[in-house]
Amino acid sequence: MERDTTDRHPPVRTELARVVRDTARRLTDHPFYRGLADGTLPEAALAHFLQQDHWHVLPAYAAAHARCAAVAAGHPHALLFSRLGTGTAEDAERRRERVRRWGEDLRLPLADGTPALLPTTLGYTSFLGAAPARSLAAGTGAVLPAAWLFLLVTDELLTRCVPGSRYATVIEEWHPGDTYRGLVDVFLGAVAEIAADSAPAGRRELVTSARHAAYFEWAHLDAAWRQEAWPF
């Protein structure tokens, strides 16, 4: 009689959901997001996160999608990766303008010009650049968590936000809306298809890459909370 292997080999979306939802819980329980929700987060920590994210991580994230599109040439999902990369690159400048406005309204200590690339950000952006060079599966795993986590975390922030608190407007404007929710669902469907088209080793590489990206998302937030700097 054939043994049931469902628990040992769950569908890839189920496996990825475990990684991403666990990371979302760890992120929203982090003192950074707790402080953002109740208004007690130090301005310098928020400035650190927004500058590293919007000036460095987002452009690297857009480039990673473009590299996935190049690796996927001829694959049905090449056009999706290309559109996601272009959309992210275009959105990055709009987000930077919004950060500048928040900086003025909230007196955030923003750097003049492009902020320095800091250690954890260097690690994360290097990972995003390298993953698509290994394979389409690795690149797909690298870019998935940030999109999914952004939706889950901002949903939770709306729920936890203290009305009238210092960052209430930031939280409201940060949420990407229901159109983005639909886009994430489309992306998850594409990820499942890419996994199904991959050999077992490729499927494992996709999940491992997603796990590493989720770790970087947490480290990226924690670095802002610690206000990480180069040691010398």
C-alpha positions as CSV (number, residue, x, y, z in Angstrom):
1,M,0.0,0.0,0.0
2,E,1.4,3.4,-1.0
3,R,2.1,5.7,1.9
4,D,0.5,9.2,2.1
5,T,3.2,11.8,1.6
6,T,1.0,14.9,1.8
7,D,2.5,16.1,5.1
8,R,6.1,15.5,3.9
9,H,5.5,17.1,0.5
10,P,2.8,19.8,0.9
11,P,1.7,21.9,-2.1
12,V,4.3,24.7,-2.7
13,R,1.8,27.5,-1.9
14,T,1.0,25.8,1.5
15,E,4.8,25.5,2.2
16,L,5.4,29.1,1.2
17,A,2.4,30.3,3.2
18,R,3.9,28.8,6.4
19,V,7.1,30.7,5.9
20,V,5.5,34.0,5.0
21,R,2.8,34.0,7.6
22,D,5.2,33.1,10.4
23,T,7.5,35.9,9.2
24,A,4.5,38.3,9.1
25,R,3.7,37.5,12.7
26,R,7.3,38.0,13.8
27,L,7.4,41.4,11.9
28,T,4.1,42.7,13.4
29,D,5.2,41.6,16.9
30,H,8.6,43.4,16.4
31,P,9.0,46.6,18.5
32,F,9.4,48.6,15.3
33,Y,5.9,47.9,14.1
34,R,4.4,47.9,17.5
35,G,5.8,51.4,17.9
36,L,4.6,52.5,14.5
37,A,1.1,51.3,15.3
38,D,0.9,53.2,18.7
39,G,2.9,56.2,17.6
40,T,5.9,55.6,19.9
41,L,8.4,54.6,17.2
42,P,11.5,56.9,17.3
43,E,11.6,59.1,14.2
44,A,15.2,58.0,13.4
45,A,14.1,54.4,13.2
46,L,11.3,55.2,10.7
47,A,13.6,57.4,8.7
48,H,16.3,54.6,8.6
49,F,13.8,52.0,7.4
50,L,12.1,54.2,4.7
51,Q,15.4,55.5,3.3
52,Q,17.0,52.0,3.1
53,D,13.9,50.5,1.7
54,H,12.8,53.1,-0.8
55,W,16.2,54.3,-2.1
56,H,18.0,50.9,-2.1
57,V,15.8,47.8,-1.6
58,L,13.0,48.8,-3.9
59,P,15.3,49.5,-7.0
60,A,17.0,46.2,-6.3
61,Y,13.6,44.5,-6.1
62,A,12.5,45.9,-9.4
63,A,15.8,44.8,-11.0
64,A,15.3,41.3,-9.6
65,H,12.0,41.1,-11.4
66,A,13.5,42.2,-14.6
67,R,16.2,39.6,-14.2
68,C,13.6,36.9,-13.6
69,A,11.8,38.1,-16.8
70,A,15.1,37.7,-18.7
71,V,15.7,34.2,-17.3
72,A,12.1,33.3,-18.0
73,A,12.3,34.3,-21.7
74,G,9.8,32.1,-23.6
75,H,8.1,31.1,-20.3
76,P,4.4,32.1,-20.0
77,H,5.2,34.2,-16.9
78,A,8.0,36.3,-18.4
79,L,5.6,39.1,-19.2
80,L,4.3,39.1,-15.7
81,F,7.8,39.5,-14.2
82,S,8.5,42.3,-16.7
83,R,5.4,44.2,-15.8
84,L,6.1,43.8,-12.0
85,G,9.6,45.0,-12.5
86,T,8.5,48.1,-14.5
87,G,5.7,48.8,-12.0
88,T,8.0,48.6,-9.0
89,A,10.6,50.9,-10.6
90,E,7.9,53.5,-11.4
91,D,6.4,53.2,-8.0
92,A,9.8,53.7,-6.2
93,E,10.0,57.4,-7.2
94,R,6.4,58.0,-6.1
95,R,7.2,56.4,-2.7
96,R,10.3,58.5,-2.3
97,E,8.3,61.7,-2.9
98,R,5.8,60.5,-0.2
99,V,8.7,59.8,2.2
100,R,10.0,63.4,1.6
101,R,6.5,64.7,2.4
102,W,6.3,62.6,5.6
103,G,9.8,63.8,6.5
104,E,8.6,67.4,6.4
105,D,5.3,66.7,8.2
106,L,6.8,64.5,10.9
107,R,10.3,66.1,11.1
108,L,12.0,62.8,10.2
109,P,15.8,63.0,10.1
110,L,16.2,62.2,6.4
111,A,19.5,62.3,4.7
112,D,20.2,64.9,2.0
113,G,20.3,63.1,-1.4
114,T,20.7,59.3,-1.6
115,P,21.2,57.7,1.8
116,A,24.3,55.5,2.4
117,L,23.9,51.8,1.7
118,L,24.1,50.1,5.0
119,P,25.3,46.5,5.9
120,T,22.0,44.6,6.1
121,T,20.7,46.4,3.0
122,L,23.8,45.5,1.1
123,G,23.3,41.9,2.0
124,Y,19.6,41.9,1.0
125,T,20.1,43.8,-2.3
126,S,23.1,41.5,-3.2
127,F,20.8,38.5,-2.5
128,L,18.1,39.9,-4.8
129,G,20.6,40.4,-7.5
130,A,22.2,37.0,-7.3
131,A,19.1,34.8,-7.0
132,P,17.8,35.1,-10.5
133,A,21.3,34.3,-11.9
134,R,21.0,30.9,-10.3
135,S,17.6,30.0,-11.8
136,L,14.1,31.2,-12.4
137,A,13.0,29.2,-9.4
138,A,15.5,30.9,-7.1
139,G,14.7,34.3,-8.5
140,T,10.9,33.7,-8.0
141,G,11.5,32.6,-4.4
142,A,13.6,35.7,-3.7
143,V,11.0,38.2,-4.9
144,L,7.8,36.6,-3.5
145,P,8.0,37.2,0.3
146,A,8.4,41.0,0.1
147,A,5.2,41.4,-2.0
148,W,3.2,39.0,0.2
149,L,4.5,40.3,3.5
150,F,3.8,43.9,2.5
151,L,0.1,43.1,2.1
152,L,-0.1,41.0,5.3
153,V,1.8,43.5,7.5
154,T,0.0,46.6,6.3
155,D,-3.3,44.8,6.8
156,E,-2.3,44.1,10.4
157,L,-1.1,47.6,10.9
158,L,-4.4,49.1,9.9
159,T,-6.0,46.8,12.5
160,R,-3.6,47.7,15.3
161,C,-3.2,51.4,14.5
162,V,-4.2,53.7,17.4
163,P,-6.5,56.3,16.0
164,G,-5.0,59.8,16.0
165,S,-1.5,58.5,16.9
166,R,1.6,60.1,15.4
167,Y,2.0,57.7,12.5
168,A,-1.7,57.0,11.8
169,T,-1.6,58.8,8.4
170,V,1.6,57.0,7.5
171,I,-0.1,53.6,8.1
172,E,-3.2,54.6,6.2
173,E,-1.2,55.8,3.2
174,W,1.2,52.9,3.3
175,H,-1.5,50.3,2.7
176,P,-1.5,49.3,-1.0
177,G,-5.2,48.6,-1.4
178,D,-7.4,45.9,-2.8
179,T,-5.9,46.2,-6.4
180,Y,-2.6,45.1,-4.9
181,R,-4.3,42.3,-3.1
182,G,-5.5,40.9,-6.4
183,L,-2.0,41.3,-7.9
184,V,-0.5,39.3,-5.1
185,D,-3.0,36.5,-5.8
186,V,-2.1,36.5,-9.5
187,F,1.6,36.3,-8.6
188,L,1.0,33.4,-6.2
189,G,-0.7,31.5,-8.9
190,A,2.2,32.1,-11.2
191,V,4.6,31.0,-8.5
192,A,2.7,27.7,-8.1
193,E,2.9,27.1,-11.8
194,I,6.6,27.8,-11.9
195,A,7.1,25.4,-9.0
196,A,5.0,22.8,-10.8
197,D,7.1,23.2,-14.0
198,S,10.3,22.8,-12.0
199,A,12.2,19.6,-11.1
200,P,12.1,18.6,-7.4
201,A,15.5,20.3,-6.9
202,G,14.1,23.5,-8.5
203,R,11.1,23.4,-6.3
204,R,13.3,23.1,-3.2
205,E,15.4,25.9,-4.4
206,L,12.4,28.1,-4.8
207,V,11.2,27.5,-1.2
208,T,14.7,27.9,0.2
209,S,15.2,31.2,-1.6
210,A,11.8,32.4,-0.3
211,R,12.8,31.4,3.2
212,H,16.1,33.4,2.9
213,A,14.2,36.4,1.5
214,A,11.8,36.3,4.5
215,Y,14.8,36.3,6.8
216,F,16.2,39.3,5.1
217,E,12.8,41.1,5.4
218,W,13.0,40.6,9.2
219,A,16.7,41.7,9.3
220,H,15.9,44.8,7.2
221,L,13.3,45.9,9.8
222,D,15.5,45.0,12.8
223,A,18.4,47.0,11.3
224,A,16.1,50.0,11.2
225,W,15.1,49.5,14.8
226,R,18.7,49.2,15.9
227,Q,19.6,52.2,13.6
228,E,22.4,50.1,12.1
229,A,25.5,51.8,10.8
230,W,28.9,50.8,9.5
231,P,31.2,50.0,12.4
232,F,33.9,52.5,11.2
